[in-house]
Amino acid sequence: MELNNQVSSIITNIGGSNNVSNVSHCVTRLRLVLVNESLINKEALEENELVKGTFSANGQFQIIIGPGLVEKVFNEFLNQTGAQEVSKDELKNLTSNKGNILQKGIRILADIFIPILPAIVAAGLLLGLNNLLANPGIFFEKKSLLDVYTGWTGFAEFINVIANTAFTFLPVLIAWSASRKFGGSPLLGIVLGLLLVHPSLMSAYAYAENPSEVEYWSLFGWDIYKIGYQGQVLPVIFATWILTWFEKKLKKFIPDNLQLLFVAPFALVFAGLLTFGIIGPITMTGSNWITDGILYLFDVTPVIAGALYGLISAPLVITGMHHIFLGVNLQMAGTLGYVTLWPIGETVTLAQGAAAFTMFFILKQNKKLKGVSLTATLSAWLGVTEPAIYGINLRFRYPFIAVMIGSALGSAFLAAEGVKATSVGVGGVLSFLSVYPEFWSSYFIGMSITFVITVTLTFVFFKTNLFNLNKTKNSL
């Protein structure tokens, strides 16, 4: 079937052109705001060769097409429907009022963290490269590559500086992204982020070691400590919200020709005073409590904590709540210099691909789904799990349950071994590069446990029909 006929079929099975309100797309999916989702014929829709899976979330009906092809489908979709094209951010704004407070809060965190994630992942990969160069025992016995080839030392130092830049100026990245999300000036967000890590302030790391040496500003009897917010997440988000809120208020009553002179200084002073004086100390304390609490759980009961985190990681991705833990990982990377949750939770990425790969052999009769399972496997092992989740594993249920159990057991082992990574890195088969080399053997064992358990359980659940899958088995 030609592309235009396949797209026509998609349009028909979502209720026709008149049922489409707005449309956008991301790397792998069509994102639709529909007038009435009850008009969707999911079974007919998923028989389309273009469609790798469908799901509805946050007021959007999303159709998984795949990287590269999605843009061609999107253009043909617009051509046939005449629907209004909007950006991903605009589409999110259209549906932002849907859902409860928790869902809205998660969407805000996602919209802040996702734009800066490429910089964080790049930094993680470069730190991993530095690990390869500087750690002994990887290429030579008891010696590092730099010990043997000293000419690479300068290059390694240069790589390390680049890698640490994203974490040194993490508040700047967060403030820039948050200001865009909250509708303020990204430039003012950058200035605020730079203010929070200004070199004249006592760094958050130095303050943690010697709090008695901190200096302060005395403002009319109000003593404000000169403490920086290096590596912090929540204080920066709240500070940026205050900045953009006050910026908007000022623009309402200051004439346009005077805004350049007055809006930025007043907004920065107001946000700065509240941040350093009230909001910053409270939220930094709260952030540190969260980090310390998680570390305490993994110190006291690492196996149980790791198993629980691995078990819920897959469902968290579906709900979007995994973005909360992304913030915790960034907080850890910025304040501790390492992360624990990210490498322990990476078992789910491998498991989603393992389950989809197993389904490739189970789906003997359905050639379309065999193709989907294979492409979803490759995508998952390169760090993108959505095609595997929505295209295969959730559709048949039992692979997803196998993913949860396999991830739980693998994560329990990784937590027991105390595996740490330099930062949030790229997911999938290259994730080990961000793990400290001394934990590589434990990491590979934990991932092997996850793979074997996931594959085995997927086959067992299929053969035993444990989850009442007679209908599903007959359709394979």
N, C-alpha and C positions, 0 to 999 in steps of 0.2 A: 504494500500500500504506500502511495506517495505521501510525502510529508504533509501536503495541504489536505489530503483526505484524512490522514491520521489526526491532524489538528481539528478538522471539522467534526470528527467523531468525539474528540475530547469536549468540544463546545456543546455538542448535542447532549452528552451525558452529564454535564454539569447544569443542565436546565436551559441551555440556549444563550444567545448573546444578551437577551434582555435580563438575564439573571446575574450578569456580571456588572458589578459596580466599579471596582478598581482592580488593576493588575500590576504586578511588579515581578521581579525575579532575582534570585541570588545565584550562587555558583552552581547549584544543582537543582533548584526547585522553581516552579511557577508559584507565585503567591497571589491568591485571589481573595478579594472581598466580595462575597456573593449576597444577593438580596435575600435568597431563601435556600439554605443548605439542604432542606428536606427534598429538594428537586434533584439532588445528585443521585445518579445510578452508579454506585461504587463498583459493583460487580462487572458491569459492562465497561466502565472506565478503565479498570485494571486489566482488562483483556487487551487493551490497546498496546501495541508493541512499543510505543514511546514511553509508556507509563511504567515506572519502576516501583511505585507505591504511592499512597495518598494518606493524608491525615489532616485533622482540623485542630488548630491550636490558636489561642489568643485572638479569636475573631477572624482568623484567616484559614482558608482552605488551601492546602499546599499539595502540589502534584510533583513528585520526584521524577525528573527527566534524566539528569546526569550532567556532568560538566561538559562544556563545549556545545553540546546539542541543545541545551536549554535556551540559549540565546536565539537560535534559529526558530525553535518552537515558539518562543515569546514573540518574535517579530511577525511570524505567520498568524499567531493568535490575535495580535493587535490588528493586523490587516483584515482578518475575517470578522472580528467582532466590533471594531471601532471603539473598543473600551478605552477608558481613560488611563493612560500610563502615569504612574507615580513612582517615586523613588522608594527604596526600602524604608527609609526613615519616615517619609510621608505616609506610607502605608501603616507603619507602626503607630503613628500619631492618630490615624483614622480609627484604629482599634484600641487605642491606649486606655479608653475609659471602660473597656470590658474587663471583667474579672474582679476578684476581691483585692483587698489591700496588699496581701502577700504577693499575689500574682503581679500587681502593678509594681511593687517594690523590686521584684526579681527582674521584671522587664527593664526597669531603670538601670539596675546593676549591669545587666547584659548589654544595654545600649552604651554604657560607659566603658566597660572592659573590652568588648569585642573590637572596637577600632584600634585599641593600643596593643592588642594581642600579637599582631605580627612583629612588633618591636620586641616584645618580651620573649617570644619564641626564638627570634633571631639571636637575641642575647643568650638564651639558653643553649642554642647550638654552638655559638662561639665559645661559651664557657666550656662546653663539652669538648670542643676542638683543643682548647687550652689544656684540658685534663689529659687528653691523649698525648700532647707534647711534653707536659711537665711532670707527669706521674711516673715513678719508676716501676719496672716490672711488666710493662705492657708490651714493649717491643724488645727490651733487653733485660737480662736478669739483673736485678738490684740497681738498674740504672734507667734514667729517663731518656727519651730521644734527645732532649736538650743537653744532657750530660755527654752524649756521644757526638752529636752534631751541634756544637756550640754556636755555629753561625745562625741557627734558627732562633736564638734567644731573643734577639730584638723583635723578630716577627711575632713570637709568642707574647711578648710584653705589649706589643701594639694591639694584638687580638684581644688581650685581657682588658685593655683600656676601653676598647669599643664595646666589649661585652658588658662591662660594669657600668657603662654610661646610662643605659636604660634604667638600672636600679638606683644609681646615684641620683638621677633626676626623675624618679618615678612620680613624685607629686606633680611635676610639671606635665607629664603625660596625662595623668588622671585629671588634673585641673583643666587642661585643654579639652579633653573629651567630655568631661562633665559640663563645662560651659556651653559646648555645642548642644548637648542633650537638653540642658535647662533653658536654652534659648537666649543665652547671653553672648557676649563678645569673646570668641576664642582667644584673641590677643590679650584681653584682660585676664582670662584664665591662665594663660602662660605666665604673665607677670605675677599673678598671685602664687602660682606654683613655684616660681623662682624665689619669691619672697620667703616662702616656707622652708627653703633650703639655703638661704643666704649665708655666705661664709662668715659673716660677722656674728651669727647666732651660734650658741653652743649646740653641737650636733646631738641628736637624740641618743646616739650611741655613747657619747662622752657623758651625757647627763645620766644615763642608766648606771654608769660606773662611778661617777663622782657628782651626785646631785647637790652636794653642799657647795660646790664651786660655781654654781650657776649665777649669772648676773641678772639684773632686772632693770626695766624702765620704771621710773616713778612718775606717774601721771596724776597730779593733783591728789596725792594720797593713795592712788591705786597702783600697787606694785604688779607689773606684768613681767613674767620671766622670759628671758631671751633664749628660748629653746627652739631648735629647728625640728622639722617633722620629716626627716629622712626615713624612707621606707614605709611611711604611714599611708593608709588607704581611707578609712572612714573620716578622719579629721579633714582630709583634703576634699572629699565629696561634700561634706557639710559646709565647709568654708566656701566652696565654689557655688553652692546653692544660695548662700547668703549674699555672695557677690552679685550673682545674676539677678536675684530678687531685688536688691537695692538699686542695681543698674536700671532695671525696668521701671521702678518707681520714680527714679530721678528723671528719666526720659519723658515721663508723662507731664511734668510741669516745668521743666527747663526748656526754653525755646531752642529750636533746631540750631540756630546760628551760635548758641553758647554751649551746646552739649560737648563739643570737642574740648572746651576749656574746663568744664566743671564735672561732667559725669564720671570720667575715669578716676580723677583724684579722690573725689568724695566716696565713690564706691569702694576703692581700694583701701582707703583709711578706715571706713566703717567695717568692712569685712575683716581687715587685718586686726583691728582692735578686738572685735568679738571672737575671732579665731584664737589669737594669742592669749586673750584674757579669760574666756569662758569656754567656748565650744571646743577648742583644741585640747586643753587638758582633760576635759571630760571624755571626749571620744577617743583620745589616745589611751586613756586608762581602760576604757571599755574594749578597745581593740586588743590591747595587751592581755586583758583577762581572757578574751576568746582564744587567742593564740596559746596562752599558758594552759588554759583548760583542755584544749585539744592535745597538747604535748603531755599533759598529766595523764589523760586517758590512755595514750599510747605507751606511756611509761609504766603505768600500773597494770593494765590489762591489754597488752599489745595484740594478742591473738584475737580476743573478742572485739576490740576496737577495729582492727584491720578487717576482720570478717564482716562486721556490721557495715563498715564503709564500702567494702567491695560489693556486698549484697544490695545496697541501696543505690549504688552508682548508676546502674543502668536505668532504673526508674527516674532518678533525678534528672538525667539527660532529657527524658521525655517531657517532664514538667518544667524544665528550664532552671530548676533549683540548683543545678551544679554550678551556676555562676556565683552563687554565694561562696562556695568553696574556692572558686578561682580568686576571689578577693582575699580569702584567708591565705592561700598560697602566695599571692603577691605580698601580703603583709609579712609572711615568714621570710620570703626571699629578701625583702628590704631590711628587716630588722635582725634576722638570725643569720643570714648569709646562706641558708639552705632551705629546702622544702621537704616535707614528709608526705603530705596528703597526695600530691600529684603523682609521684612514682607508685605509691600504694594503690591509687585508683586507676592507674593506666592498664591494669589487668582487664578492665571492661572493654577497652578498645580492641585488644587481642581477642577477647572472647566473642565479641560481636562478629568479627571476621571469621573466627573458628566455627561458629555456629552456622554462618552463611555458607562457608566452605563445605561443611558436612551436608547441608541441605542440597548442595549441588549434586551429590551422589544419591540422595534420597529422592529427589524430584526427577524420576526417570522418564516419565511420560510427558511432562509439561516442559517443552523446549524453551518457551518464553521465560518461565521462572528459573530454569537452569541458567539461562544467560544472565538474568538479574542477579542470581545468587553469586555467580562468578565475578561479575563486575563489582557487586557490593563487597565481596571479600577483599578484592584488591584495594577498593576505596577505603575500607576500614583499616586495613594494614598500612595505609598511607596516612591515617589519622582522621579520616572523614567517615563517621559511622552511620550517618542518617540513612543512606540507601540500604544498609544491612538491617537497621532497626525497623524502618517502616516498610521496606520492600519485601523482606523475608521473615525476620525473626518474630516481630509482633504479629504478623499475619497468621503464622502457624502456632503461636503461643509457646509451644514446648521448647523451641530453640531459645526463646527469650528467658524462660525459666532456667534452662541449662546455663545460659550466660550468667545469670545472677548467682547461681551456685558455684560455677567455675571461678567467677571473679571473687566471690567470698573466700574460697579456700586459698586461692593464689594470694590474695591481699593479706589474709591471716598470716601466711608464711612470710611475706615481705615485711609486715609490721613486726613480727617476732624477731626478724633479723635486723630490724632498725635501719632499713634502706633509706638513704637520703639522696636527693638530687640537688644540683647547683641552682636550679630554677625551674619554672614551667618551661618545658621543651616541646618539641614536635611530637605528636602522638604516633603510634604505630611501631613499625619494625625499627625505626631509628631512635626510639625514645631512650634507649640505653645510653646514648651519647651524652645526655644531660645528667645521668646518674654518676655519682662518684665512682671511679674505677675500683676502689676497694669493695664496693657492693655489687660489682657486676656478676660475680658467680651466684650470689643470692638472688639477684634480679632475674637472671636467666632461669634459675630453678623455679622461682615463683611463677614466671610466665609459662614455663613448661607444665607446671601443675595445672594452671588455668586452662591451657590448650587441651591437655589430655582429658581433664574432667569435663570440659565443655563438649568436646567431640563425643566422648563416651556417653554422656547423659543425653545428648541430642539423639543418638542412635537408639539408646535404651528406651527413651520416652516414645520414640516413633514405633519401635517394635512391640512394646508392651501396651501401647494405647492407654497410657496411664492417665491422660487428661481428656479421655472421651473424644478421641479424634477420628472416629470411624468415618465421618463425613469428609474430614480433611484427607484421610488416607485414600479414600476411594477416588478423590479428585486428582491425585498425584499422577 
